[in-house]
Structures are given as C-alpha cells and as structure tokens.
C-alpha cells in the first residue's frame, strides 16, 4: 500500500506505547527539539508491584509526591513458611501506583513538547519516498459510530508497546520468538484493621510452589492500597486462583478489590532491537524485564532513554546503524546482571526444595548487602571481593545440598 507523498503530517519520531519506556523516549526527544507523537491506547495499566529504586528516582527526576509508599525492608517467605527479613539500610525503595505513575510520565512528555494521541497501532506501510507511514485506530467513545483510522508519516518509530509488541512483530526479525512469564495482580484497599504482622513499609515475596511453580508471589505496599500478585510461565497454572490462595494465607481474603490486571512479561532481551533503518524497540517490547526479580520499570525507562539517543543520532546523521547502539549500550551496562538473574531463576525457582534453600541462603548478611546495593544502584558491586568469594562458597554449598536448611 502506498499513500500520496506529503499528504500526511510528518513527525521526526512516533513513539508507540505510553508506559515508562515510551513516555521517557518521547519526552527526551521532544526536549532535543524533535517533533514527536506519543501514541498510547486508552485504559492500559500493566500488572506491576510498582517498586522503583533510588537510581531511577534520581536519574529520571521522580518527585516525592508520586511515591505512594517507601519500603524500608523486604520479607522472603519459603515453602515451609520460613521468613527472612532484609532491612534496606540507609535508604528505601519507592513504591508507585502504575495508574498514576504512567500518566504523570505521559503528561511530562507532553509538557516537554510531545504530541499525545490516544489510539491503537495497526501497521506500518511506506510512502512513495520510502518514509514510514504509521497507521492507527481511534475508538469512538460511545461505540455508536465506527472506529476511525488515521495515519502519519514517521521519519523514525520507537516501539514501546509492551510484550508481544505490534511494532516489533511487524518490523523486527525475531521479535515473535520470545518466552514469557504471565503476571496477574490485584490492587486492593488496606483494611481498617490489617492482619497481624502487616507492615506498610515492607515488601513481602513468597517463594512457594502453590503461589507460583516457577516465579514468585508478592504483596507490595502502596499506601492505602497494596498490590497482591504472582506470575508463571506455566499456561495451565491459574494465576487468579494463586492470588486468592495468597490472600487467604495472609488474612487478606476479604479485602476490597479496586482493580486487577494481567499481562505477559518477557524474561529475556531480544537479540535485535532495530531494523537498521528507522524502527527501534524499548521496554517490554525489547524484552528488558529482569529475570528472577521481574523488575522492569527502571530498565524500561533506561532503555527508552537509550532508544531516544539512538533515534536522535539517526535524525542528525541519517545513519540507520545508530539504532543498534541502544541495545549495545544497554547490554554493556546490564547484560551481566540479566545473565546472572536468568541462571538464578532457572535453578533456584525450579522446586520447593530449591526455593527453601534459596530463602535460607538469603539469611546471609553478605548476600543481603550485595544484593540490595546492586538493586538500589543498578551496578554489580565490585569493591568487596572477599564478600563475593564468601557468597560463592555458601552458594555452592546450597547447590550441592551441604548447607543445613
């Protein structure tokens, strides 16, 4: 299909998807003086515990009022209900509600100069000069009128439209070949009389096969509400039923349900994020959700920023090879972390016996300190090699079954 040259409005960049990755990319490009459209579907909220580390708050200038809670500790619960409490010394993990957080990011992108458009991505075609034409659908509010199709010319396109990205599946080789963990959570109101042991400043993580056969369940504080969820790659496992069991287990079975969401989460970065011409992916579309932890907000925003930088370079130089730098820079910075977390998830989350040993291992103060320092600052901690040696020895003992549980 071809459309008449110059008959459509032209944007330097069209960003498809208004989550943390897309909103960040759109805002960064608009601040650089580019003409940007941010296309996002209405009513999209991703299932997410909502944890954001200090590195994100600092790098992306997140105001304190967006934090609905500040987690000061984490509790890990084993299959046998052994509990390991890990304090976050000298800091906190910010908690956000994705409904509010994502909209704030989109609004900031608009303030920075991006043009917001509500709609659903349909396809990419080419104009007579080869420029991409992005087609999108706008739903009518009352459904009494037919949906309307629109199109714009795009010198570049950033696909930040989540797992199973429509942009990626059309434009990027291999984007269809991704393994997923499916996540489901419920946002519930904290009862007036919370159950005994409830702590609104603590994130609880449940490593139990009945809650997830290959991932974990969570209860994360959100101020007056909380996120209760789980995930699994097993399509036959009922996530909704598992969340119900988790609520019963923790005395929260009668809490008020405010909303619920479910979605697939990619567990491995795609091997290719761009088409070498004018399309690049970011966020879940690029597969940057951390294995084992499921953390995605920081990596999405960082990936969105890298996508914006690569698009800016392309627009300045005309060199399509610039788009490949987004993935190259991301993997240089975080590739080792993703590899380690992937191995950890594969082994430790396999059986309840291994989960029990994993939680036991997390009692170790060296493990706690190095893990949280790496999480908070998004850097592998290298300054204490002796601690790493100690952890390696202890980890090996657990792997071989020598350590007591």
N, C-alpha and C positions, 0 to 999 in steps of 0.2 A: 504494500500500500504506500502511495506517495501523496503528499499534500503540497499544495501550491507554495512555492518559496516565498517567504516574507509575509504570508497571510496570517501567521500566528505570532503572539507575543513571545519574545526570546528572553530567556534567563541565562545568566552565566552558569548557574547551578540550580538544579531542582533536587531537593532532599526529600526522599520518600520515607516517611516514618518520623513521628514527633516524640519518640521516647528520649531517654538521656543521650544516646548516641546522635540521633538526628538533630535534636534541638541544639546540642553543643556544636555540631558541624555547621548548622545553618547560622547560628549566631557568630561563630568565628569568621566565617566567610563574609557575612554582611559587614562586620566590623572592619574587614580589609577593603571594603568599598565595592564588593561584587553585588550584582543583582541576583537575589536568591529567593526561591519559593520553597516554603516548608509545607509539604503535603502530608496530612495525617487523617486517619479515619476517626470518626466520632465514637466516643464511648469506649475507647480501648484502654484497659488497665491491666497491667501484667501481674500475675501472681508473684509476690516477692516479699521476703521478710523485711526488706526496707533498711538494711544496715549499710551505713556509709562510713568509711574510715577517715581519720583526720587528714590523710593525704588528699582525699577527694575534697573535703571541706576547704582546705587551703588552696589547692590548685585551681578549683573551679569557683571559688568565692561564694560559697553557700552561706546565706545568712542564718543566724542562730534561730530565728523565729520559724524556720522551716523544720527544725528538729522537734518532732513530737515527743521524743524521749531521748535520754542519754544512758546507754548501757554501761555499767561500771564493772560487770562481771559476766561470765558465761558458765552455765552448768551443763555438763555432759552426763547423760544417763545411759547406762549399759543395759543389755538384755536382762540381767539379773537385778536391775534397779540399783546398781552401784552408782554413786553420784560423785562426780569430780567437779568442784567449784574452782574456777580460774579467775582470779581478780585481774582487772585491767589497771595495772599500777600507773599512777600519774597521768591518767587520761580517760577517755571514754570513746565509745563507738556511737555515732549519731544514728538515730532511727527516724526514718521518714515514711510518710504515707504516700505511695506512688500516685494516687489520685491527685493530691495537691502538688507533690514534688514535680511530676512531669509537666503539669500545666504551668507551674511557675517557670520552668525551663523554656517552655514554648513562648510564654509571654516575654521573657527576657530576650529571646531570639528576635521577636517582633520589635521590641524596643531598640535592639541593635540594628534593625533595618530589614530583617527578613519579612517577606510577604507570606502571611499564613493563609492556607487554603484547606478546607475540610473536604475530603474526598477519598476515593478508593482507587489505588493504582490498578490499571487494566493492562497496558502493554507499552512497548517501545517500538516505534517504527522509524523510518528515516526520511528526511526531506530530500528534495532533488539535489541538494548540495552535500548530502551525507550527514547533516546535523540531526541529532536525535530528536524525535518527537515523542513526548511523554503523554499518553492518554490516561485520563482518569474519569471516574464516575462520581457524580454528586447525587446522593439520595434526596428525594423530596420529603419534606417534613411530615406531611400527613398521609403519604402513600397514595393519595387520590390522583396524583399526577405521575406520569412516567419518569423514571430516573433520567438524568441528563448527562451526556458525555461531553467532555471538554478535552482540549489538547493544548500544549505549549511546546515551543522549541527549547531545547536544553543543550547548551554547549557541553555541560557535564552533568552527571547524575550520581548522587550518593544513595545507595540502597541501604537504609537503616530501618527496614520494615519487618524486623524480627526474624525468628526462626521460620524456616520454610519461606524465606523471602521471595516475593514475586519477582522483584528486580533481579535477584541473584539467579533464580531458576531460569530466567529468560536470557540473561546476558553473560553469566559467568560459568565457564566449564567446571563441572564437578560440584556445583552448588546444591544439586539434588541429592548427593551422596553423603548424608550426614546422619549420625546416630544421635538420638535424643533421650533425655530424661523428661518425663511428663510431670509437671508440677501442678499442684492444686492447693489453694489456701482459702481460709475464711477469715474475714475481718469481723471480729465480734466485740461487743461492748464489755469492758471490765465490770463485773458485778459490784454492787454496793458493798457486799461482804465477800471479798475474794477468798478462795480456798486457802487453808493453812499452808504456809510456805511460799505463797505467791510473792514475787518481788518485781516491782515495776521498773527496776533498773538492771534486771538480769535477763540474758538470752538463754533459753533452755533448748538443748539439742538432744534428740532421742535417737540413739543408735540401736534400734530394736527391729528384728525381722518382721514383727507383726505390724509395725508402723511403716516400714519400707524394707523390701527384701534386698535392695542394692543401693540405697541412698540414706536419707535420714528424715526425721520429722522435726518440727520446730514449733516453739511458742516464743514469739518475739514481742516485747512491749512497744506500744505505740501511744503512750499517754493514757487517755481514757478508753482506748481500744487496744486490741492485740491481734497479731497475725498468727493463726494456727494452721500449719500446712505440712505437706510431705511431697515426696517425688519418687518416681521409679521409672526405669526403662522397660519394666515388665508390663506389657499392654493388658495382660489379664488380671493385673492387680488393681483392686478398687481403691483409688486414692480418697474418694469421698468417705468410704467406709473406714479407711485407716484414720482419717481425721476425726471421725466420730469416736473411734476407739481411743485416740489420743485425748480427746476431750473427757471421755469417761474416766480414763486413767488419772487425769489431773483434777478431777472435780469440777470440770467446766462444761458438763453436758447440757446444762440448762441456760447457758448464756445467750444473750440476744444476738442473732446473726444480722449483720448490717449489709454485707455483700460477700460474694465469693467469685473467684476467678480460677481458670485453668489454662495452661498453655504448655507447648513443648519448649524445652531448653536444650540447646546444642551443648555438647560436652567436649568439643574439640575444635580448634580453629581450622577453618577451611585452608586447603593448600594454596588456593589462589583467591585473591580478593578483587581483582580488577580484570577488565577485558583488554588492557593495553591501549585503549583508545579514548574512552570518555565515561566509563562507569566504574565505580569502586564501592565496596561494601563496608559497613561499620556495625558495631554492636553485635546483637544476636545473629544478625544476617551473616556476619563474618565468623560466627562460632565462638566468640570470646566470652563464654561463661566458664568460670574456673571449675575444673573437675574437683570432686570431693567436697568442696565448700559450696558450690553453686553460686558463688558471688559473681555478680555481673554489672552492677551499676558503675563502679569505678572503671572497670575495663571497657565498658561501653562508651563512657564519656572520653576516656583517653583515646580509644580507637576512633571516635568521632572527630576528635581534635586532629589526629594524625591524618584522617581522610580529608579534612578541610585543608590541611597544609599541603597534601599532595595535589589536591584539586587546584589550589592557588598557584602552585608551581606550574601545573599544566596550563592554566589560563595565562600565565605570564610568559611561558616559553613555547607553548604549542607542542611540547614533547610528551606523548602519551605514556612513556616509560616512567614518568614521575609518579604515576598512580601506584606502581608496585612498591614504592617506598613506604606506604602506610603499613603494609604487612611486615616488611623487612624491619622497620623501626620497632613495631610492636613486639615481634618475636625476639628481637635483640634484648629488649627490656624485660619481657615477661615469659619468654618461651621456656626457660628452665623451670620456673615456678609451675607452669602448666604441665610440664612433663612429670615433675615430682608428684604433683597432686593427682595426675592421672594414674600413675603407678600405685599411689596410696589408695585411691578409691577401688581400683581393680582388686587389690589384695585384701585390704582391711574390711571392706564392706561386704565381702562375699558370704560369710556365715556368721551366726550369732556367737560362735566360739571365738572367731577372729575379732568381732566387734567388742567382745568382753575384754580381750587382751589390748585392743586399741585404746579403750577408755582407761584401762589400768595404766597403760604406758603414759597417758596424759596426766597422771598424778605427778610425774617428774617435773621439778621446778625448771630445769634446763629446757625441757620440751615446751613448757608453758611460756617461758620468757622469749625464746627464739621464735616460737610460732606467732605470738602476738606482736612482737616487734616487726616481723616480716609482714604481717597482715596490716598493721597500722600504717606503716610507711612504704609498703609495696616494694621492698628491697630484700633480697636474701641477706641475712645478717652474717657478715664475714669476720667481724672483729674479735670473736671469741672462738678460735679454732679448737681449744680444748673441750669446750662445751659440745661442739659438733662431734668430736670423737666419742665423748661420753654417750651422746644420743645414739650414735651409730651402734655402739656396743649394746646398749639397752634395747634398741630396736631389733637387733639381730637375735638377742636372747628371747624376745617375744615371738619373733618369727619362727624360731626353732622350738618354741614351747618350753624353754628352760626357765623362764621367769614365772614366778608364782602369780596366780590370778586370785 
